[in-house]
Amino acid sequence: MTARQWSILSLLMAAEVVSGFESSMILAGLGAWLRIYGDPIGVGWIVSAYMLVSAAAAALCGRLGDIYGRKRMLVIVIVITGCGSLISAVAPSLTWVVIGRAIQGLAGAIIPLCYGLAREHMPANKLSIAIGAITATAAAASAAGLLLGGVLTDHFGPQSIFWASGVTALLIAPILMSGLPGSLRPVQSGTIDWLGGILFAPAIGALLLVFSNGRNWGWTSAATLWLALAGIALLAIWYWHERRLQQPLIDVRLLGNRNCLLGNLIMACAAVGVMQMTQLTSLLLQQPTWTGAGLGTTATFVGILKFPALFLGIISSLLAGWAVGRYGGKAPVLLGCLLMTVASTIGVFEAHSILLLFVTICLGSMGVTAVYAALPSIIIAASPHDRTSEATGLMAVVRSMSQAIGAQVLAICLASSTILSADGKAFPDSSAYMLAFLFMAIASFLGFALGIGLPKNAARQRSRINS
């Protein structure tokens, strides 16, 4: 690559730092939020609210970037994300923290916009390497964010996390504005399918409310059943609406391509499962030892324990990007899913050893970054050039929705069997953590089974054609 291309890639990697910080720093503070509020389901919405908006933002802003310019949308998204962080920083209650987190969810649009800009400015034969570098940055930012979030939580309280992420976003935005070039192609024309961009978010949100509150409301109560029917109906209307449009915001017809369909299903398995690993292990490590399940460490220790996985994740994503260009995407996807399965299985049987949890975190990080680096290349190769951000936005939608669902499934698992403190706050017991790891193991193995259906040279053959 030329010096100019390296400069562009560096700026895209800087943008991904914002996304990594927004998604990971908060995880270091979940133990503190649980100690403050004693409500696993409510604290779970700190993650779920972010993911729901992230899904809508990935679709809507990805398409807006395709039409009006990806650089412009990237800068706007990062500025609004930073403002959301500042709202959470001054929030007087958990409700306002969740509201600020929802606004921060616009960061979900960062990675599809970065993928689109990479495809615009990078040579086709270097695209998989660029995607691997962007993914490696995401892994590095997540690990660094978790460590920084732990230090801030221990010394200044969990809300200080939001000051750090907000300031980071507002500092990087002007750098991107001045350094990134504009689009190489004319700005597209066309109408915006606003309904398609937002309809699925309340649908998924309704179903998540059913999952998270059905136990308290009663699974057969009128409120539960009506809300479930409303969510299913909204999803059906959204799907019908997107299918009938010539220029939909989220082209669900892309799922008719075998590689695109399998790629998104595998991404869903990773997102609903092992992408929750940091959240789960953070809670487990910080939970008080008197509960019989927790290991009683600090938030800073959680970040330190996670930090070595940073380097393994970077190496894994870079190797996956290289392997996709040389051998195709199937092998790194299968290896990544296998590592995720092994990591989760260790957690099922040995969740009380810090050493084995460290091994679990490292293997899980390597597996998920390999999958995350390989799948975008497979999906990009299967999509039209002028809808790159939309295609990767669809992947981001699937990832974010699956992470939101996974966060609530995790919260339900942790709330399934609890022990109460003297002041009535609930903490998960050992069997609850075992159930959560088992769910991750099943999701990871399902991803492996789906990966077998990928063609051996997925993404490799198309890259040659493009070049």
C-alpha positions in Angstrom: 0.0 0.0 0.0 1.1 3.6 -0.6 1.8 6.1 2.2 -1.5 7.8 1.5 -3.4 4.5 1.9 -1.6 3.7 5.1 -2.6 7.1 6.4 -6.2 6.5 5.5 -6.1 3.1 7.2 -4.6 4.6 10.3 -7.5 7.1 10.5 -10.0 4.4 10.1 -8.3 2.4 12.9 -8.5 5.6 15.1 -12.3 5.8 14.4 -12.6 2.2 15.5 -11.0 3.1 18.8 -14.2 5.1 19.6 -16.3 2.1 18.8 -14.1 -0.2 20.9 -14.1 2.1 23.9 -17.9 2.6 23.8 -18.6 -1.1 23.7 -16.0 -2.4 26.2 -15.3 0.2 28.8 -18.7 -0.1 30.4 -18.2 -3.8 30.9 -15.6 -3.1 33.6 -18.2 -1.2 35.5 -21.0 -3.8 35.4 -19.9 -5.3 38.7 -20.1 -1.9 40.3 -23.6 -1.3 38.8 -24.7 -4.7 40.1 -23.4 -3.9 43.6 -25.2 -0.5 43.5 -28.6 -1.7 42.2 -28.6 -5.5 42.9 -30.6 -6.1 39.7 -29.0 -8.4 37.0 -31.8 -7.8 34.5 -31.8 -4.0 34.9 -28.0 -3.8 34.7 -28.2 -6.0 31.6 -30.1 -3.2 29.8 -27.0 -1.0 30.0 -25.7 -3.4 27.4 -28.9 -4.2 25.6 -30.0 -0.6 25.0 -26.7 0.1 23.4 -26.9 -2.9 21.1 -30.5 -2.2 20.0 -29.7 1.3 18.9 -26.4 0.0 17.5 -28.3 -2.3 15.2 -30.6 0.4 13.9 -27.6 2.8 13.5 -25.6 0.3 11.5 -28.4 -0.1 9.0 -29.5 3.5 8.8 -26.2 5.3 8.9 -24.5 2.7 6.7 -27.0 3.4 3.9 -26.9 7.2 4.5 -23.1 6.9 4.1 -23.5 5.1 0.8 -25.8 7.9 -0.4 -24.4 11.1 1.1 -20.8 10.2 1.8 -19.3 7.8 4.3 -16.8 10.3 5.7 -19.5 12.8 6.6 -21.6 10.2 8.3 -18.7 8.8 10.2 -17.9 12.2 11.7 -21.5 12.9 12.6 -21.9 9.5 14.2 -18.8 9.9 16.4 -19.9 13.4 17.6 -23.3 12.2 18.6 -21.8 9.1 20.3 -19.6 11.4 22.4 -22.6 13.5 23.4 -24.4 10.3 24.5 -21.4 9.4 26.7 -21.5 12.8 28.4 -25.2 12.3 29.1 -24.4 9.0 30.9 -21.5 10.7 32.7 -23.9 13.2 34.5 -26.8 10.7 34.8 -28.6 10.9 38.2 -30.1 7.4 37.9 -29.8 4.1 36.1 -32.6 5.1 33.8 -30.5 8.0 32.5 -27.4 5.9 32.2 -29.4 3.6 29.9 -30.7 6.6 27.9 -27.2 7.8 27.4 -26.1 4.3 26.5 -28.9 4.2 23.9 -27.5 7.3 22.2 -24.0 5.9 22.4 -25.4 3.0 20.3 -24.9 5.1 17.2 -21.3 3.9 17.5 -22.6 0.7 15.9 -22.4 2.5 12.5 -18.7 3.2 12.8 -17.4 -0.2 11.6 -19.7 -0.6 8.5 -18.7 3.0 7.5 -15.1 2.2 8.0 -15.4 -1.0 5.9 -17.0 1.0 3.1 -14.3 3.6 3.2 -11.7 0.9 3.2 -13.2 -0.6 0.1 -13.3 2.8 -1.6 -9.6 3.6 -0.9 -7.8 0.3 -0.7 -6.7 -1.9 -3.6 -8.8 -5.0 -3.8 -5.9 -7.4 -3.2 -5.1 -5.6 0.1 -8.7 -5.2 1.3 -8.7 -8.3 3.5 -5.5 -7.1 5.2 -7.1 -3.7 5.8 -10.2 -5.3 7.3 -8.0 -7.5 9.5 -6.2 -4.3 10.7 -9.5 -2.6 11.5 -10.7 -5.7 13.4 -7.3 -5.9 15.3 -7.8 -2.3 16.3 -11.3 -3.1 17.6 -9.7 -5.9 19.7 -7.0 -3.7 21.0 -9.4 -0.8 21.8 -11.7 -3.2 23.6 -8.9 -4.7 25.7 -7.4 -1.2 26.5 -10.9 0.1 27.2 -11.6 -2.7 29.6 -8.4 -2.0 31.5 -8.9 1.8 31.5 -12.6 1.3 32.5 -11.5 -0.9 35.4 -9.0 1.7 36.7 -11.5 4.5 36.4 -14.2 2.4 38.1 -12.0 1.5 41.1 -10.7 5.0 41.6 -13.5 7.4 40.5 -16.6 5.3 40.2 -18.3 3.7 37.2 -19.7 6.9 35.7 -16.2 8.2 35.1 -16.0 5.7 32.3 -18.4 7.9 30.3 -16.2 11.0 30.7 -13.3 9.1 29.1 -15.2 7.6 26.2 -17.0 10.9 25.5 -13.8 13.0 25.5 -12.1 10.4 23.2 -14.9 10.6 20.7 -15.0 14.4 20.6 -11.2 14.6 20.1 -11.1 12.0 17.3 -13.9 13.6 15.3 -12.1 16.7 14.1 -9.0 14.6 13.2 -11.1 12.5 10.9 -12.8 15.5 9.4 -9.5 17.1 8.5 -7.6 13.9 7.5 -9.9 11.6 5.7 -10.4 12.2 2.0 -13.9 12.4 0.5 -15.6 9.8 -1.5 -13.9 8.7 -4.7 -17.3 8.2 -6.4 -20.1 10.7 -7.0 -22.6 10.9 -4.1 -25.5 8.7 -4.9 -29.1 9.8 -5.2 -32.1 8.1 -3.9 -34.7 8.1 -1.2 -34.1 7.0 2.4 -36.1 4.0 3.6 -36.5 5.4 7.1 -39.2 2.9 8.2 -37.0 0.0 7.3 -34.1 1.5 9.3 -36.0 1.8 12.6 -38.9 -0.6 12.6 -37.0 -3.7 13.6 -35.4 -2.0 16.7 -38.7 -1.7 18.6 -39.7 -5.2 17.4 -36.5 -6.7 18.9 -36.9 -4.4 22.0 -40.4 -5.8 22.6 -39.2 -9.4 22.4 -36.3 -8.6 24.7 -38.7 -7.1 27.2 -40.7 -10.3 27.1 -37.5 -12.4 27.7 -36.3 -10.2 30.5 -39.6 -9.7 32.3 -41.7 -12.8 31.4 -40.6 -14.5 34.7 -42.0 -11.6 36.8 -45.0 -10.9 34.7 -45.9 -14.5 34.1 -45.1 -16.3 30.8 -48.8 -16.7 30.1 -50.0 -13.3 31.3 -51.8 -10.9 28.9 -49.0 -8.4 29.0 -46.4 -11.0 28.1 -48.4 -12.5 25.3 -49.5 -9.2 23.7 -46.0 -7.8 23.8 -44.6 -11.0 22.2 -47.3 -10.8 19.5 -46.5 -7.1 18.9 -42.8 -7.8 18.5 -43.4 -10.7 16.1 -45.9 -8.7 14.1 -43.5 -5.7 13.8 -40.7 -8.0 12.6 -43.1 -9.5 10.0 -44.2 -6.1 8.8 -40.5 -4.9 8.6 -39.5 -8.0 6.6 -42.5 -7.5 4.2 -41.7 -3.8 3.8 -38.1 -4.4 3.0 -38.8 -7.2 0.5 -41.2 -5.1 -1.5 -39.0 -2.1 -2.0 -36.6 -1.7 -5.0 -34.1 0.2 -2.9 -34.6 -0.9 0.7 -32.5 0.4 3.5 -31.7 -3.2 4.7 -31.7 -5.4 1.6 -32.8 -8.7 3.2 -32.6 -10.2 -0.4 -28.8 -10.2 0.1 -29.5 -13.2 2.4 -30.5 -15.1 -0.7 -26.8 -15.4 -1.4 -25.4 -18.5 0.3 -22.2 -16.9 1.6 -24.0 -13.8 2.9 -26.7 -15.9 4.7 -24.2 -18.3 6.3 -21.9 -15.4 7.2 -24.6 -13.5 9.0 -25.8 -16.7 10.8 -22.3 -17.4 12.0 -21.9 -13.8 13.2 -25.2 -14.2 15.1 -23.9 -17.3 16.8 -20.7 -15.5 17.9 -22.5 -12.4 19.0 -25.2 -14.1 21.0 -22.6 -16.3 22.7 -18.9 -15.6 23.1 -19.1 -11.9 22.5 -20.8 -11.8 25.9 -17.6 -13.4 27.5 -16.1 -10.2 28.7 -19.4 -9.2 30.4 -19.8 -12.6 32.0 -16.2 -12.9 33.3 -16.2 -9.3 34.5 -19.2 -10.0 36.7 -17.8 -13.4 37.9 -14.4 -12.0 38.8 -15.8 -9.0 40.7 -18.6 -10.8 42.6 -17.9 -11.1 46.3 -16.4 -14.4 47.4 -19.1 -14.9 50.2 -21.6 -15.8 47.4 -19.7 -19.0 46.7 -19.3 -18.1 43.0 -17.4 -14.8 42.8 -13.7 -14.4 42.9 -13.7 -11.0 44.7 -11.2 -9.2 42.4 -11.3 -5.5 41.5 -12.3 -3.9 38.2 -8.7 -3.0 37.5 -7.7 -6.7 37.9 -10.3 -7.7 35.4 -8.8 -5.3 32.9 -5.2 -6.6 33.6 -6.4 -10.2 33.2 -8.0 -9.4 29.9 -5.1 -7.3 28.6 -2.9 -10.3 27.3 -5.8 -11.4 25.2 -5.3 -8.0 23.4 -2.2 -9.2 21.7 -3.6 -12.7 21.0 -6.7 -11.0 19.5 -4.6 -8.7 17.3 -2.5 -11.6 16.0 -5.6 -13.7 15.4 -7.4 -11.0 13.4 -4.3 -10.1 11.3 -3.7 -13.8 10.6 -7.3 -14.3 9.7 -7.2 -11.4 7.3 -4.1 -12.7 5.7 -5.6 -16.3 5.5 -8.8 -15.0 3.8 -6.8 -13.4 1.0 -4.6 -16.5 0.5 -6.8 -19.5 1.3 -10.4 -18.2 1.6 -12.5 -17.5 4.6 -13.7 -20.9 5.6 -10.6 -22.1 7.5 -10.3 -19.1 9.8 -14.1 -19.1 10.5 -14.0 -22.8 11.4 -10.9 -22.4 13.6 -12.4 -19.3 15.3 -15.6 -21.1 16.1 -13.7 -24.1 17.4 -11.7 -21.9 19.8 -14.9 -20.3 21.0 -16.4 -23.7 21.7 -13.4 -24.8 23.7 -13.2 -21.6 25.7 -16.9 -21.8 26.7 -16.7 -25.5 27.6 -13.8 -24.7 29.9 -15.9 -22.1 31.6 -18.7 -24.7 32.1 -16.6 -27.0 34.2 -13.9 -24.7 35.7 -15.3 -21.2 36.4 -13.7 -20.9 39.9 -10.1 -20.8 38.8 -8.5 -17.5 37.9 -5.9 -19.3 35.8 -8.5 -21.3 33.8 -10.6 -18.2 33.4 -7.6 -16.5 31.9 -7.2 -19.3 29.4 -10.9 -19.1 28.6 -10.7 -15.3 28.0 -7.6 -15.7 25.7 -9.1 -18.6 23.7 -12.4 -16.8 23.4 -10.7 -13.6 22.3 -8.7 -15.4 19.6 -11.7 -17.2 18.3 -14.1 -14.3 18.1 -11.5 -11.9 16.5 -10.7 -14.6 13.9 -14.4 -14.9 13.0 -15.0 -11.2 13.2 -12.0 -10.5 10.8 -12.9 -13.2 8.3 -16.7 -12.8 7.9 -16.7 -9.2 6.6 -14.5 -10.2 3.7 -16.8 -13.0 2.8 -19.9 -10.8 2.9 -18.2 -7.9 1.1 -17.1 -10.2 -1.7 -20.7 -11.4 -2.1 -22.2 -7.9 -2.3 -22.4 -5.2 -5.0 -19.7 -2.6 -4.8 -22.1 0.4 -4.4 -23.9 -1.3 -1.4 -20.8 -2.3 0.6 -21.7 -0.3 3.7 -25.3 -1.6 3.4 -24.1 -5.2 3.2 -21.7 -4.8 6.1 -24.4 -2.8 7.8 -26.7 -5.8 7.6 -24.0 -7.8 9.2 -23.6 -5.2 11.9 -27.4 -5.2 12.4 -27.3 -9.0 12.9 -24.4 -8.7 15.3 -25.9 -5.9 17.4 -29.3 -7.6 17.6 -27.7 -10.9 18.5 -25.6 -9.2 21.1 -28.6 -7.5 22.6 -30.5 -10.8 22.7 -27.4 -12.5 24.1 -27.0 -9.9 26.8 -30.6 -10.5 27.9 -30.2 -14.3 27.7 -27.1 -13.9 29.8 -29.0 -11.8 32.3 -31.8 -14.4 32.5 -29.2 -17.2 33.0 -27.6 -15.2 35.8 -31.0 -14.4 37.4 -32.1 -18.1 37.2 -30.5 -19.0 40.5 -29.3 -16.3 42.9 -28.2 -15.8 46.5 -29.3 -12.7 48.4 -27.1 -10.4 50.4 -28.1 -9.1 53.9 -29.6 -6.0 52.2 -31.6 -8.0 49.7 -29.5 -7.6 46.6 -29.3 -10.6 44.3 -26.1 -12.2 43.1 -25.9 -15.2 40.7 -24.7 -18.5 42.1 -22.4 -21.1 40.6 -25.2 -23.0 38.7 -26.3 -19.7 37.1 -22.7 -19.0 35.8 -22.5 -22.7 34.6 -25.7 -22.2 32.6 -24.4 -19.0 31.0 -21.2 -20.7 29.8 -23.1 -23.7 28.5 -25.3 -21.4 26.4 -22.2 -19.9 24.9 -20.7 -23.3 24.2 -23.8 -24.4 22.3 -24.0 -21.2 20.3 -20.3 -21.5 19.3 -20.7 -25.1 18.2 -23.7 -24.1 16.1 -21.5 -21.5 14.4 -18.9 -24.2 13.7 -21.6 -26.4 12.1 -22.8 -23.6 9.9 -19.2 -22.8 8.9 -18.8 -26.2 7.4 -21.3 -25.1 4.7 -19.1 -22.2 3.5 -17.3 -22.9 0.2 -13.6 -23.4 0.7 -12.5 -20.3 -1.2 -15.2 -17.9 0.1 -14.0 -14.3 -0.5 -10.7 -15.4 -2.2 -12.1 -15.9 -5.7 -14.1 -12.7 -5.7 -11.0 -10.7 -4.5 -9.1 -11.8 -7.6 -11.9 -10.8 -9.9 -12.1 -7.3 -8.3 -8.3 -6.8 -8.5 
